């Protein structure tokens, strides 16, 4: 199997391998994948997509047409797995000391289709989205591939192990820490280039492949998203994120159980928006001291952003950087988060966002924003300026293209 090499100075043909279609835009990973694909196509590259298709988040006819508009070819391979089978896989990986990413989204049928697809076409470079798609990539192609890590899984699992203690997820993270670290090291060592979303993650991955880690941050569409002009006269707080993602579920539980009891504003409400809410999310809602509503797969989040006085991101575990924070700043919505929640973004506490790492101070920040219009306006202005200057996808697209070009031209 070989990859063609275009003439120096010309654009090339790139294949994207993703474990979910980039549309609909219901998660941070999809927003990143779609934005990078879009930026590359806008620069004249021929882009193709192979993705696993999940029934619960299948793109609409219009969204398929939108993907086909920027792609030379789109292959959406049906993938289905029951919750019981997924639990069996995780348990088996724990027993075998193997990283769960190696089987979590794996299908031998889908993998065979992907390998045939790659073999029958001449791509100049392959973009592998996250650890989940490594089993779909022939090992001989890794030397001509760009691995988009999205976040350092080693760091994410480590924070889970230390934060969640002896809970079931905490114990699983402790057992997985070594295996995930070995997998990540192997991938980064073999891939031609690896993309990291922050300077912190560049430093974490650099020892595995010196000189081959590229900073390609997460971003936001500053042209499409406009900053709101007024501060809403509400006491509504917004929590947004994929509600089947353990880090988000933990953050929500932390807010409801530990932070909200300290919120003094009696009319404060919590609006929770995100795809695929776990049963656990509804259990959390039952014990909330604030009036709390849960909205699942919504077609348009704009009304929620417009009503929200602030976005809360009380993350305690995870890696990478949060696209929802960047979107909030672009929309002029103040953000309250933890140090981990805004890690890697270089945001200033008190100027761009409010940062609080204990429950009582976090609640105090909520009360401040519910009462202080001037503070809300100041955070809105500074936050918008930051994303325009540093996190616009147009700017980030240049760094992404540079990384792919260096692979093609052997730089």
N, C-alpha and C positions, 0 to 999 in steps of 0.2 A: 504494500500500500504506500503510495507516495503523494506528496503535496506539491502543487505547482508553485513556481516562484516568479512573480511578476517582475517586470523591469524596474530598476531603481527609479524612485520618484513617482511611480504610478500607484493607484490604489489597488486593493486586492479583493479577494472573495473570502468572506468570513462565515463560518458556521457557528451558530449559538446552540448549545445544548443546555436546556433548562428543565427543572423538575416540575414546573407549572408553566402554563402559557403566560406570556407577559400581560395579556388582557383577559379579563377585566382587571383594572387597577385596584385590587382589594387588599394589597399587602405591600410592605416596603420592598421586598425582594422583587416583586413584579414591577413596581415603579422603577427600580434601578435597571432591571433587565430591559424594559421597554425604552427607557430614556437613552441608554447606551446604544441600543440597536438603532434607534431613531437618529441619534447624533451621527453614527457611523454612516448610515444610509444618506443622510443629508450632505455628507462630505464626498459622496460619489462611490462609496464601497458597495459591492454586491453582497447583500446579507441574506443568509438562509437560516431557518429555524427548525430544530427538532425539539419537541417538547412532549412531556407526558400529559395526557388529557384526563382530568378528573371530573367525573360527572357532576359533582356538587358545585364546581366553579368553572363550568364549560363556557367559553366565550360565545357571545351571541353571533348571529349571522353578520351583523354590522361590524362587530369587533374582529371577526375572522377576515372580513374584507379589508379592514384597516391594517391588519398584520400583512396581508398579501400585497397591499399597496406599497409597502416599503421593503418587502422581502422578495428575493428571487424565487424562493420556494419555502413553503410552510408545511411541516409534517407534524401532525398532532396524533400521537399514538395513545390509544385508550389504555388507561391504567386503573385498576381497581384492586382494593385490598380491604378486607373486613377489619374492624377494630380488634377482634379476637386474634386474627392472624398477625396483626401488627404487634400486639402484646407478646405473642409467642416469639416473634422475631427478636424483639428487644430482650426478652428473657434468655433466649438462646445465645445472643451476642454477649450478654453479661456472663453467662456460664463459660463461654469459649474465650473470654477476654478479648473480644473483637469489638471495634468501634461500631456503634449502632448505625452510623451513616452508610456503612457498606451494604446494608440490606434494607433499610427503612423504605426506600422508594425503588427497590430493585425488582425487575421482572425479567426473566430470561428471554421471554418472547420479545419484549420491548428492546432489550439489549441487542438481540440478534438483528432486529430491524434497524436499529441505530447503526450498528457496525456495517451492515450491508449498504446502508445509505451513505455512510462516510466513504466506503470503499469504491462506490460507483461514481463518485464525484471528485473533482479536483479543487479542494479548498486550500487557500494559501495559509490560513490560520484557523484554529478552532478555539472558541471561547467556551470554557467549561464553567458553568454556574454552580458554585458551591460544591461541597464534598459529595453530595448526593449523586452527582452525575459522573463522578470518576469511574464507577463500575461500568458505565456505558461507553467509555473511551478506550480504544485499543492502546495498550501500553506503549506501542511503538510510535504513537502519535503525540504522546505527552511532550516530547522534545520540541514539538512545533505547536504547542498549545499555550494559551493564556488561561490561567486558573484564577477566576474571580472568587475570592474567598468569602466576600460579603462580611464576614467577621472571623476572627480567630476562634475556632471551635475549642481549642485548648483553653483559652482564657475564659470563654463562656462557661464551659463545664466546670472549670476551677472555681468561678464565682458561685455557681450553683452549689458545689460541694461545701464551700465555706459558709454560705448564707443560709442554706436550707437545712443544715445540721443533720439530725438523725431521722428526718422525715423520709418517706419512701423515695421521693425524687432526690433528696440530698444524698442518701445512701447509694442510689443508682449512679449519681454523678461521681461519687468517690470511686466506685468500681470502674467507671468508664474513663476516668481522667488519664490514666496511662495509655490505654488503647487509642483514645482520641488523639493524644499527643503524638503517638507513633504514626498514626494514619496521616495526620497533618504534615508531619515532618517528611514523610515519604512523598506526598503529593508535591509539596513545595520544592523538594530536592529534584524531582524529575521534570516538573513543568518548565517550559522555556522562560516564562515570566509569571509572577503572581501579583495580583492586584490587592492592595490593602486600602481600607477606607479612612485610615487615620495615621498620624505619625507614630502613635503608640503601637499600633499594630504592625507598621513597617518595622519598628525596632524589635517587636516580638518575633517576626518571621525572618528577618534579615540573617540571623546566624545559620539558617538552614540553606540559604541560597544567596550568598553575598553578592550584591550588585544586581540582583534579578527580582527585587521587590519594588513595584511601582505604586506610588500614591495616586489613587483615583478615587476621590471622596464621593460620598453620596451627595445628591444635589436636589434642586427644586426648579420647577419651570416658572421662572420669574415673569416671563412674558404672558403666560396664561393666568397665573394667580395674581390678583390685584389686592393690595392692602386695603382693608376696610377703613372708611373715613370717620366713623363714629364708634364710641364705646357703648356697647349694648347696655340698656338699663335692666339687667337681669341679675339673678344670683345663681346662674347655671354654670356648673363646672363640667368640662368635657374630658372624658377618658376615651382614647381612641387606639385601636390596634387589633391585630388578629387575635381572636378570643379562643383559639385552639393552640396558641403558642404559650408554653409553660411560663416563660419570663413575664408575659403580659398578665397571665392569670395570677401569678404570684404578686405582681405589682398592684393589681386590683384588690386582692385580698389584704395586702398591707395597707392600702388606702382606707378601705372600709373598716378593718378591724383595729388598726392602730392610729391612723391619722384623723379620720372623720369625727371620732369622739371628742377631739380637742377643738374642732371648728365651732366658733361661738355664734356665727351668723345663723339664726334659727330658720331662715327661709332658704338656705343654700340647698341646691339640688345637684345631683350627679347624673349626667347623661353618659351612658356607656355605649359606644358604637364600635362594631367590629365583626368580621366574618366568622362564621362557625362557632358560636358560643358553646363551650362545654357545659355539661350539666352543672359542673362546679361553679360556673359563673352565676347561674340562677340561685344556687345555694348561698353564694356570697351576698347576692341582692337581698335575700330574705333577712339577713342579719344586719343590714346597713342601718345606721342611725340617721342617715340623710335620706330624703326621698330619692330613689334611684330607679332609672329606667334603663332597660337593655334593648338595643336595636341590633339585629344581626346583619345580614347581607343587604345593605342599603345601596340603591343605585347611585345616589348623589349625596355626598357628605356636606355639601355647601351649606344647607340650612342649619346644620348643627354647628358649623364653624361660626356662622353669622350670629347665632344666639349666644354662644359661649362667652362668658366673661374671661375665662382662662382655660388653657389646656394643662392637665396634670399628668406628669410622667414620673411616677414614684418607683422607678426601676431599682431593684436590688441585685439582679443577676443579669448576665448577658454579655455580649461583645459587639463590636462594630459601632456604628453610629445610627441615630434615630432619624429617619426621614420625616416622621410625623412632627418632630421639633422644627425641622427646616420648613415644612409646609405651614406650620403655625406662624412662624416668624414672617414668612412671605405673605401670609394673609393678615398680618397685623394683630394676631391673637397672642397675648402674653402667655408665657410658659413658666410653670413651676416644676422643678425636677430635682433629682438627686445628682450628686457628683458623677456617679456611674451613668446616669441617664443622659447627661450631656458630655460624657467623656469623648475626647477626640474631635470636638467641634470648636474648641478654642473660644467659647462664649464667656462673657464677663458677667459675674454675679452682680445683680443690682442695676446693670445697664442693659444687657441683652436679654437675660432671663433672671429668674429668682431660683436660688439653689438652697436646698435644705436637706440634711442627711439624718435628721431625727424627726420623729412623728410630731412632736409639739411645735417645733419651728416650721415644719411643713404646713401644719394647720394655720399657724400664724400668718404665713405667706398667703394662704387662701383668703383669710379674713382681710388682709391688707388690700388685695386686688379687688375684692368685692366692695370695698369702701372707697378706694382712692382712684378716681378717674384720671388724675394727672399722672400717677404712676403707670397706669395702664397705657396712656398715650405715649409716655416716654419710652417704655419697653417696646411698644409697637414701632415707633420711629427707628430706634436703634436696631431692633431685630431685623427689620426690613432692609436696612442699609447693609447689615452683615451678609445676608444671603445674596443680595445683589452683587456685592463685591467679591465673595469667595465661593458661593455655592450654586451658581447658575450652571445648569447643565451645558449651556453653550461653551462655557470655559472648561468644564470638566471633560467635555468631549474631545478637546485638544489633547489632554493628557492620555485619554483612553486610546485615541488613534495613534499617538506616539508609541505606546506600549506595543500595540499590534504590529506597527510598522517595523519596530526593532526586531521582532521575531522573524518577520518575512525577510528582512535584509541582513539577518545574522548579526545585528549590532549587540 
